[in-house]
Amino acid sequence: MDTIDCPKCDHEHKPTGSHEDDQGTTECENCGFQFHVEVEYEPTYSTSCITHQMEAPKQIQAPNGEMINVQFCKHCGRCEIL
């Protein structure tokens, strides 16, 4: 959920971006109903090799249209510009 929705009238409140400020008791600016907001965290995990095993260099087109030489790790996909 990207917004804080009032459980009574479903009015959408924009979060401040500060979890400490958004969490707790709040009042709906539309209907005046008081409700509790709890910020939930969902972890995201990422991994990469300790020692990369790079594939043979190849040329790819950069977003600006320039051709560049790169190598990719065959296990984790890490890209190194040469």
N, CA, C and O of each residue as an XYZ file, in Angstrom:
328
protein
N       0.847     -1.162      0.000
C       0.000      0.000      0.000
C       0.906      1.243      0.000
O       1.783      1.381      0.853
N       0.684      2.128     -0.953
C       1.488      3.347     -1.067
C       0.861      4.535     -0.360
O       1.489      5.585     -0.225
N      -0.366      4.374      0.088
C      -1.052      5.450      0.795
C      -1.571      4.910      2.120
O      -1.655      3.699      2.322
N      -1.914      5.821      3.016
C      -2.542      5.462      4.280
C      -4.034      5.703      4.086
O      -4.473      6.846      3.960
N      -4.811      4.624      4.064
C      -6.241      4.728      3.772
C      -7.062      4.680      5.053
O      -6.868      3.804      5.896
N      -7.980      5.627      5.188
C      -8.879      5.655      6.339
C      -9.749      4.401      6.311
O     -10.359      4.102      5.284
N      -9.818      3.652      7.436
C     -10.632      2.435      7.450
C     -12.141      2.712      7.421
O     -12.930      1.804      7.162
N     -12.548      3.968      7.688
C     -13.977      4.296      7.694
C     -14.453      4.782      6.334
O     -15.432      4.259      5.802
N     -13.770      5.781      5.758
C     -14.260      6.377      4.509
C     -13.369      6.073      3.309
O     -13.696      6.459      2.186
N     -12.240      5.382      3.531
C     -11.305      4.995      2.481
C     -10.579      6.188      1.848
O     -10.036      6.075      0.750
N     -10.571      7.315      2.537
C      -9.837      8.487      2.034
C      -8.341      8.188      2.074
O      -7.834      7.646      3.056
N      -7.638      8.545      0.997
C      -6.209      8.277      0.909
C      -5.402      9.434      1.493
O      -5.580     10.590      1.111
N      -4.518      9.101      2.421
C      -3.599     10.067      3.026
C      -2.206      9.746      2.511
O      -1.815      8.579      2.478
N      -1.458     10.749      2.115
C      -0.108     10.535      1.617
C       0.855     10.425      2.796
O       0.872     11.306      3.655
N       1.668      9.345      2.855
C       2.654      9.220      3.931
C       3.690     10.340      3.855
O       3.964     10.868      2.777
N       4.256     10.697      4.993
C       5.275     11.748      5.028
C       6.612     11.240      4.514
O       7.458     12.023      4.083
N       6.802      9.916      4.561
C       8.083      9.341      4.181
C       8.935      9.021      5.392
O       9.945      8.325      5.281
N       8.535      9.523      6.542
C       9.224      9.227      7.797
C       8.377      8.212      8.561
O       7.271      8.525      9.001
N       8.898      6.999      8.716
C       8.135      5.946      9.377
C       7.749      6.328     10.792
O       6.676      5.964     11.273
N       8.628      7.064     11.459
C       8.338      7.478     12.835
C       7.149      8.444     12.869
O       6.325      8.379     13.780
N       7.061      9.337     11.877
C       5.963     10.303     11.834
C       4.661      9.675     11.350
O       3.583     10.072     11.794
N       4.746      8.704     10.449
C       3.546      8.097      9.876
C       2.873      7.110     10.820
O       1.654      6.950     10.781
N       3.652      6.450     11.667
C       3.110      5.415     12.548
C       2.450      6.035     13.768
O       2.922      7.037     14.304
N       1.344      5.423     14.201
C       0.669      5.872     15.414
C      -0.771      6.259     15.135
O      -1.335      5.898     14.102
N      -1.358      6.992     16.061
C      -2.745      7.424     15.921
C      -2.813      8.644     15.016
O      -2.023      9.579     15.147
N      -3.764      8.619     14.104
C      -3.961      9.752     13.200
C      -5.452     10.003     13.021
O      -6.284      9.159     13.356
N      -5.769     11.159     12.495
C      -7.161     11.515     12.258
C      -7.358     11.768     10.770
O      -6.564     12.460     10.133
N      -8.422     11.201     10.229
C      -8.723     11.367      8.812
C      -9.087     12.822      8.540
O      -9.943     13.398      9.212
N      -8.428     13.403      7.552
C      -8.705     14.799      7.201
C     -10.025     14.939      6.449
O     -10.506     16.054      6.245
N     -10.611     13.818      6.036
C     -11.872     13.864      5.306
C     -13.083     13.698      6.224
O     -14.033     14.476      6.141
N     -13.054     12.675      7.112
C     -14.227     12.389      7.937
C     -13.996     12.589      9.431
O     -14.948     12.519     10.209
N     -12.751     12.839      9.853
C     -12.450     13.070     11.260
C     -12.296     11.807     12.089
O     -12.062     11.898     13.294
N     -12.418     10.628     11.481
C     -12.292      9.356     12.187
C     -10.848      9.162     12.632
O      -9.921      9.375     11.851
N     -10.654      8.755     13.899
C      -9.312      8.473     14.393
C      -9.012      6.994     14.201
O      -9.857      6.136     14.455
N      -7.787      6.706     13.745
C      -7.373      5.324     13.521
C      -5.882      5.193     13.754
O      -5.161      6.188     13.827
N      -5.425      3.952     13.869
C      -4.023      3.650     14.138
C      -3.332      3.218     12.856
O      -3.870      2.425     12.084
N      -2.131      3.748     12.636
C      -1.319      3.386     11.479
C      -0.097      2.620     11.971
O       0.607      3.061     12.880
N       0.140      1.470     11.359
C       1.330      0.686     11.657
C       2.135      0.544     10.368
O       1.596      0.136      9.339
N       3.419      0.878     10.424
C       4.296      0.767      9.265
C       4.886     -0.638      9.263
O       5.483     -1.073     10.248
N       4.713     -1.346      8.144
C       5.225     -2.712      8.020
C       6.448     -2.704      7.119
O       6.513     -1.969      6.134
N       7.399     -3.525      7.475
C       8.632     -3.653      6.707
C       8.676     -5.021      6.055
O       8.387     -6.028      6.701
N       9.035     -5.066      4.782
C       9.222     -6.325      4.082
C      10.671     -6.374      3.621
O      11.078     -5.584      2.769
N      11.446     -7.288      4.170
C      12.869     -7.306      3.823
C      13.098     -7.713      2.373
O      12.333     -8.489      1.800
N      14.157     -7.180      1.798
C      14.618     -7.538      0.468
C      16.065     -7.982      0.603
O      16.872     -7.299      1.235
N      16.389     -9.105      0.020
C      17.736     -9.646      0.123
C      18.395     -9.623     -1.250
O      17.732     -9.835     -2.265
N      19.688     -9.368     -1.282
C      20.448     -9.453     -2.523
C      21.767    -10.149     -2.220
O      22.271    -10.093     -1.098
N      22.313    -10.799     -3.226
C      23.570    -11.512     -3.060
C      24.488    -11.194     -4.223
O      24.039    -10.773     -5.289
N      25.780    -11.400     -4.007
C      26.766    -11.289     -5.085
C      27.943    -12.188     -4.725
O      28.114    -12.597     -3.577
N      28.740    -12.478     -5.733
C      29.898    -13.349     -5.525
C      30.972    -12.644     -4.702
O      31.113    -11.423     -4.775
N      31.716    -13.401     -3.933
C      32.894    -12.857     -3.259
C      34.013    -12.719     -4.273
O      34.699    -11.698     -4.319
N      34.196    -13.754     -5.089
C      35.162    -13.731     -6.172
C      34.387    -13.930     -7.475
O      33.754    -14.967     -7.674
N      34.437    -12.947     -8.346
C      33.688    -13.011     -9.598
C      34.419    -13.846    -10.639
O      35.647    -13.817    -10.715
N      33.669    -14.584    -11.433
C      34.202    -15.328    -12.572
C      33.669    -14.649    -13.826
O      32.550    -14.900    -14.275
N      34.516    -13.776    -14.374
C      34.076    -12.926    -15.463
C      34.076    -13.669    -16.789
O      34.976    -14.457    -17.082
N      33.036    -13.399    -17.594
C      32.946    -13.923    -18.952
C      33.881    -13.132    -19.849
O      34.487    -12.153    -19.413
N      33.998    -13.551    -21.096
C      34.829    -12.832    -22.064
C      34.262    -11.426    -22.284
O      33.046    -11.235    -22.261
N      35.147    -10.440    -22.498
C      34.671     -9.074    -22.748
C      33.786     -9.014    -23.993
O      33.983     -9.763    -24.950
N      32.815     -8.112    -23.960
C      31.977     -7.888    -25.135
C      31.571     -6.428    -25.197
O      31.661     -5.701    -24.209
N      31.121     -6.010    -26.373
C      30.678     -4.636    -26.562
C      29.166     -4.578    -26.453
O      28.450     -5.417    -26.999
N      28.694     -3.556    -25.726
C      27.254     -3.296    -25.657
C      27.033     -1.812    -25.888
O      27.956     -1.006    -25.771
N      25.798     -1.462    -26.219
C      25.461     -0.064    -26.447
C      24.963      0.547    -25.144
O      24.008      0.059    -24.540
N      25.622      1.622    -24.722
C      25.236      2.345    -23.512
C      23.964      3.150    -23.796
O      23.618      3.360    -24.959
N      23.260      3.603    -22.744
C      22.042      4.394    -22.947
C      22.251      5.648    -23.814
O      21.320      6.114    -24.471
N      23.474      6.185    -23.807
C      23.743      7.379    -24.612
C      24.092      7.046    -26.058
O      24.394      7.945    -26.842
N      24.054      5.744    -26.427
C      24.335      5.312    -27.790
C      25.776      4.904    -28.034
O      26.087      4.314    -29.069
N      26.655      5.210    -27.097
C      28.073      4.883    -27.229
C      28.286      3.385    -27.029
O      27.634      2.773    -26.184
N      29.193      2.794    -27.801
C      29.551      1.384    -27.633
C      30.638      1.289    -26.561
O      31.639      2.002    -26.626
N      30.443      0.414    -25.583
C      31.412      0.262    -24.495
C      31.767     -1.216    -24.332
O      30.974     -2.098    -24.664
N      32.965     -1.469    -23.818
C      33.424     -2.823    -23.537
C      33.116     -3.172    -22.086
O      33.434     -2.407    -21.176
N      32.498     -4.328    -21.877
C      32.106     -4.757    -20.533
C      32.411     -6.237    -20.348
O      32.644     -6.971    -21.308
N      32.402     -6.651    -19.089
C      32.472     -8.059    -18.707
C      31.397     -8.297    -17.659
O      31.141     -7.438    -16.815
N      30.767     -9.469    -17.714
C      29.755     -9.850    -16.732
C      30.232    -11.082    -15.975
O      30.861    -11.971    -16.548
N      29.927    -11.123    -14.681
C      30.187    -12.329    -13.896
C      29.174    -13.394    -14.323
O      27.977    -13.119    -14.402
N      29.651    -14.596    -14.596
C      28.752    -15.635    -15.087
C      27.830    -16.191    -13.999
O      26.907    -16.948    -14.302
N      28.071    -15.823    -12.730
C      27.228    -16.322    -11.642
C      26.229    -15.280    -11.137
O      25.034    -15.561    -11.038
N      26.713    -14.086    -10.819
C      25.823    -13.093    -10.205
C      25.425    -11.958    -11.155
O      24.540    -11.168    -10.829
N      26.066    -11.868    -12.322
C      25.684    -10.852    -13.297
C      26.332     -9.498    -13.098
O      26.000     -8.555    -13.816
N      27.241     -9.369    -12.153
C      27.912     -8.094    -11.939
C      28.563     -7.637    -13.244
O      29.177     -8.437    -13.949
N      28.428     -6.360    -13.559
C      28.970     -5.801    -14.791
C      30.140     -4.889    -14.464
O      30.048     -4.023    -13.594
N      31.242     -5.098    -15.178
C      32.401     -4.212    -15.044
C      32.665     -3.578    -16.396
O      32.772     -4.267    -17.410
N      32.768     -2.268    -16.398
C      33.102     -1.537    -17.620
C      34.611     -1.538    -17.773
O      35.335     -1.216    -16.830
N      35.082     -1.895    -18.943
C      36.521     -2.002    -19.183
C      37.068     -0.719    -19.784
O      38.265     -0.624    -20.054
